[in-house]
Amino acid sequence: MEQYSPVTKEVIKALQEAVGEKYVKTDPAVLDVYKSDESLAPSFWKLPEVVVSAGSTEDVSKVMQIANTFNVPVTPRSAGTSVSCGAVPACHGIVLLMERMNHILELNEDGMYMTVEAGVRTIDIQNAAHDKGLLYAGDPCSSDSCLIGGNLATNAGGNKAVRYGTTRHQVYSVEVVLPSGKVAHLGATLKKCSTGFCLDQLIIGSEGTLGIITKATLKLVPLPPYKLDVLAVFTDLSKATALVPKLVKAGLNPTSVEFMDNNFVRSASDYSELRLPHYEDGCYDIVSIETFNEDELDDKMEKLAAICEECGATDVVEADDRVWKVRRNCLESTRVFSKVATSEDLVVPVTKIADCIQHLVKESQKYDFRVFCLAHAGDGNLHFQILKCDMNDEDWEEQLQAFRAIAYKYVYDLGGRLSGEHGIGLKRLDYMEKYTDPVELELMKTIKRAVDPNWILNPGKVISAD
């Protein structure tokens, strides 16, 4: 890790002059709030030395210039909903908040785009588009609390990614403050462009290591008028996971295909104070179909029901708001069982997801921790929530490492990767070094050194400094 200077009174004074005294916090109680994220991984948490709240792109630029002058690291932070320690300060220093930059600057109905600041909540973007009969297709499960800047930084996936793609597919352009403090405008409101490198896409998904996104112009699409959500209940895990490839091959083009194992069905139902079909023994596949034609919807729903029954579904019913409430409360519900946990974010080819879930669920039964499984099954992204419960620290770390060694190798052998949507952050840094092709890894480090020679911006995330 690079050697950084501490945050001195001189640094504090410079920050206060840059953004205003009331937006620079050093109170211990405030610092404590920003030592962690939603990762439930206390071993990675670390206190910042100062928390700064930016109100404009100019503020962000000034903070980065100060950081370079005094050799102080900066950790950009959106809403702190990361579960990979992406917003945790690996090296103390400055935590830079984006919450004040929360304005929707333009919504162009004819051009079907929206320009927003980085601190706008994702759900507010979705609602603003919906009010105009349009759809912003980015839909992470934390949409009611996460901010668009964090979505962009991690290339967030979510429930609609199987049809519309991840966050990077919803973006025309970004405004970004580089580690030097310079401001760049990358991309354009164009359907196609072959002019130079695609730098906007390089920044998106870089987890705040190459620049801090301050504004973005987002793509909107027409809102399909016809939609139906279906809950397919299975009492056999293998049958539930085998449904996904069949849906893809059938050409149904679903908007969402979400999987929940019975552990999550029960925990999230209890947390939501709801009781759904086969609470005791059911695994759930939630499938959403959207169309612009009512007859097309009817036809696809008939095909969907037939495929579900052919795969051995015990029940096939309409999924109402209660089902989605249970789905959205999955990760939160596990806190009841364990205050320490880790969320794996594995991604494999869609044709391999059934094999992957079944194999790793079986493998996890050899250990003392508890494992809950859910998946954005339609795009091959599966989440194992691993709960420490009453294990002692030594056994927890030892068994977790043993399981990961098996799981990660298996996933890479299938052609998969460590993260489908949560990012590498600090939590998976060592594994990124181990499993990434050395040439690819060195290329990433070369880019990082070029744009951030002082390694000031979000150090300790994604790639390490040699």
Secondary structure as UniProt FT lines:
FT   HELIX           9..19
FT   HELIX           21..23
FT   STRAND          24..25
FT   HELIX           28..33
FT   TURN            34..35
FT   HELIX           42..44
FT   STRAND          50..53
FT   HELIX           57..70
FT   STRAND          74..77
FT   TURN            86..87
FT   TURN            90..91
FT   STRAND          94..97
FT   TURN            99..100
FT   STRAND          104..108
FT   TURN            109..112
FT   STRAND          113..117
FT   TURN            118..119
FT   HELIX           122..131
FT   TURN            132..133
FT   STRAND          134..135
FT   TURN            141..145
FT   HELIX           148..154
FT   TURN            159..160
FT   HELIX           161..164
FT   HELIX           167..170
FT   STRAND          171..177
FT   TURN            179..180
FT   STRAND          183..187
FT   HELIX           199..203
FT   TURN            204..205
FT   TURN            207..208
FT   STRAND          212..219
FT   STRAND          221..222
FT   STRAND          226..234
FT   HELIX           237..249
FT   TURN            250..251
FT   STRAND          256..260
FT   HELIX           262..272
FT   TURN            277..281
FT   STRAND          283..291
FT   HELIX           294..310
FT   TURN            311..312
FT   STRAND          315..318
FT   HELIX           321..328
FT   HELIX           330..333
FT   HELIX           334..336
FT   STRAND          341..347
FT   HELIX           350..352
FT   HELIX           353..364
FT   TURN            365..366
FT   STRAND          370..376
FT   HELIX           377..379
FT   STRAND          381..387
FT   TURN            389..390
FT   HELIX           393..413
FT   TURN            414..415
FT   TURN            425..428
FT   HELIX           429..435
FT   HELIX           438..451
FT   TURN            453..454
FT   TURN            459..460
//
